[in-house]
Amino acid sequence: MKKITAKKLEALVDAGKTNVLEYFDTQNPLSMDTFIAETRAGKTASLHIDDIPVSLLDRLDYEAAHLGVPRQSLVKIWLAERVGYTSSTLKPGA
């Protein structure tokens, strides 16, 4: 496997190179869960949703107050539950 940066690999593909497998470790591929866990471990990203109806925000605020958590924490909890994410394993679906 040859080493290459993502930018250089993209430039090769843009230039018309169709066989780029020499730049990938095909003998030891990572599962998507492992890839996500290894590349995002300890990292966070921002998510901004600007067009949520006020009535939905009101309901979120009600539920957050009921549980004694901020709205943002409630959304994170519900998203994690929905996709089966556990922070202790850092693997979605675990």
C-alpha positions in Angstrom: 0.0 0.0 0.0 1.4 3.4 -1.0 0.9 6.4 1.3 -0.8 9.4 -0.1 -2.7 12.4 1.2 -6.4 12.7 0.6 -5.8 15.9 -1.4 -3.3 14.2 -3.7 -5.6 11.1 -4.1 -8.5 13.4 -5.0 -6.3 15.2 -7.6 -5.4 11.8 -9.2 -9.0 10.9 -9.5 -9.9 14.3 -10.9 -7.1 13.9 -13.4 -8.8 10.7 -14.7 -6.8 7.9 -12.8 -9.3 5.1 -12.4 -7.3 2.5 -10.5 -6.4 3.9 -7.1 -6.5 0.7 -5.1 -2.7 0.8 -4.6 -3.4 3.5 -2.1 -5.8 1.5 0.1 -5.1 -1.4 2.5 -7.3 -4.0 0.9 -5.8 -6.8 3.0 -6.9 -5.2 6.3 -10.0 -3.2 5.7 -11.8 -1.4 8.6 -15.5 -1.9 9.3 -17.4 1.4 9.2 -18.0 1.2 13.0 -14.2 0.8 13.6 -13.4 3.6 11.1 -15.8 6.0 12.8 -14.6 5.1 16.3 -10.9 5.6 15.3 -11.3 8.8 13.4 -13.8 10.5 15.7 -12.6 9.2 19.1 -12.7 12.1 21.5 -13.9 14.6 18.9 -17.2 16.4 18.6 -18.9 18.1 15.7 -21.6 20.8 15.6 -25.1 20.3 14.3 -27.2 23.4 13.6 -30.9 23.1 12.6 -32.4 26.4 11.8 -35.9 25.6 10.7 -37.5 23.8 13.6 -41.1 24.8 14.3 -41.6 26.8 17.5 -44.2 24.2 18.7 -41.5 21.5 18.4 -39.0 23.6 20.4 -41.6 24.2 23.0 -42.2 20.4 23.4 -38.5 19.8 23.6 -38.2 22.5 26.3 -41.0 20.9 28.2 -39.4 17.4 28.0 -36.0 18.8 28.9 -37.4 20.6 32.0 -39.3 17.5 33.0 -36.0 15.5 33.0 -34.0 18.4 34.4 -31.6 18.7 31.5 -30.8 21.4 28.9 -32.6 21.1 25.6 -29.2 20.3 23.8 -28.6 17.4 26.2 -32.0 16.0 25.6 -31.5 16.1 21.9 -28.1 14.3 22.3 -29.6 11.7 24.5 -32.5 11.0 22.1 -30.2 10.9 19.1 -27.9 8.5 20.8 -30.8 6.3 21.9 -32.2 6.3 18.3 -29.0 5.1 16.7 -28.0 2.8 19.5 -24.8 4.7 20.4 -23.0 4.2 23.7 -20.1 6.5 24.6 -18.4 3.8 26.6 -17.8 1.7 23.4 -17.4 4.6 20.9 -19.1 2.3 18.4 -22.5 3.1 17.0 -24.9 0.2 17.2 -23.0 -1.5 20.0 
